[in-house]
Amino acid sequence: MMNFPGVLSASEEVMSKLKLAQEYGFPIDGHAPGLVCDDAFHYAQAGISTDHECTTLEEARVKIAAGMKILIREGSAARDFAHLHPLISEFPDSIMFCSDDKRGCRITPIFNTFSINPQYRIHK
C-alpha cells in the first residue's frame, strides 16, 4: 500500500482496497518512508504487514514494535543494509531482504553488484 496518507486518514477508497485484500487473505506490503510513532502503529493496525522503506534503526524498530516485518533493501534505488543490519540479530524473525532494483532486464548484474551477501559478511 503506497498511499500511506490515505491509510492514516482512513480514506474510503484505500480502506476498501485493504478490506478486499484481507478478505482474500492477501498480504499487504507497506511503502511508508519515515513513518514513526503513532502513525506507524495506525498503519500497521490497518493490516499492513511489511515495509521496505526504513532508512533508520529508530523507524524500523517502531514499525517492528507495531507488528510489521521489515525488508532491508539493497539495490540501486536505495542501499539500507549498512544502516539497518543490527536488526538482524535484534529481531531475526522480523527481518527479510529485498532488492527493488529495476536497473536493466538481466538479473546477473543485480546479483553481482547489489547482493546482500557481501554486505552481510562486512557487518557480521
N, C-alpha and C positions, 0 to 999 in steps of 0.2 A: 504494500500500500504506500504509494509515493505521496499521496495527499495527506500528510500528517496534520496540516492545519484543519482539513476537513474532518479528520478523526477527532481532533481536540474540540472542535466546535460542534460536533455531533451533526454534521451535515446529513440531511435526509438521504441524499444520493449516495454518499460514502457509506453511511451506516447500512443501507440496503445491500450494497455490494459485500460488506463484511458479513452480514447475516446470511446471505446466499452462500458465500464460501464456507461458512461454518456449518450450514445445513448439509452441504455435500461433503463435509469432513476434510476440506482442503486446508493445508497450512497457509497462513497469511504472513508473508515476508514483509519486513519493515524497511523503510527508507526514510529515516528521520535524523538527519545530521544535527548535532548539537543539542538534542533534546535531553533535558535532565530534570531533576526534582519531580514535582507533582505531574508535570506534563508527561514525563516518561511513564509514570505509573498509569495515568489515564490512557495513554497509547496502548500499553500492554493489556490493560483491562478490556480494551475493545476487541481483543483477540489476536493482536499482532504477536507473532511468536519468535521472530528473529530480527536482527538488524545488522547490516554490513557497513554502516556509515560512521561508526565510532572512530574518533581520532585521538581521544584521550582516555586514560585509565579511569578517571572520575566518571566520564559519560558511560563507559562500558559497565563499570561497577553498579551504577544506578540502574541501568537497564537490566542487568542480571538480577539485581535485588527486586526488580519489578516482575521478574519471571521470564524474561526473554533470554534467548540464546544469542550469542554474539559471533558473527563471522568476521574473522580477521582477514582483511583484504590486502592482497599483494598483487599488483598489476601495473599497467601503465597509467591508469587513471588516478590511482591512489596507492601508496605504499605505507601501510599502517603497522606492519609486523614489528618494526623496531620500537614503536611506542607501546604496543599492546601485548607483547609476548609474555609479560609477567602473569597475565590472566590464565595462561595455560596451566601453570602449577596451582594458582589460586582457585580456579573454577574449571577443572578439567572436563566436567560433564556439561558445561555450558558454552564451550568454545568449539568453533569449526573454522575452517579456512576456505577462502574463495578468491577467485580472480575474475573480475568482471571485464577482463581485457577484450576489447574489440579491435585490437590492432592487427589488421591483416586477417586472412582467412585460414592460414596454416597454423596448426596447433603447436608444431615443433618449436618455433621461435618463442612461444609463450613459455613452454617448459624450460627452455634453455636460459631465458632471460629473467623470467618472473616467478621462478619456482620458489615455493616456501622452504624447501629442503635446505638450501644454503643459508637462508636467514635463520632457520631453527638451529643449525649447527653453530653459528656465530654466537647466538644468545643463550645457548643451552647451559 
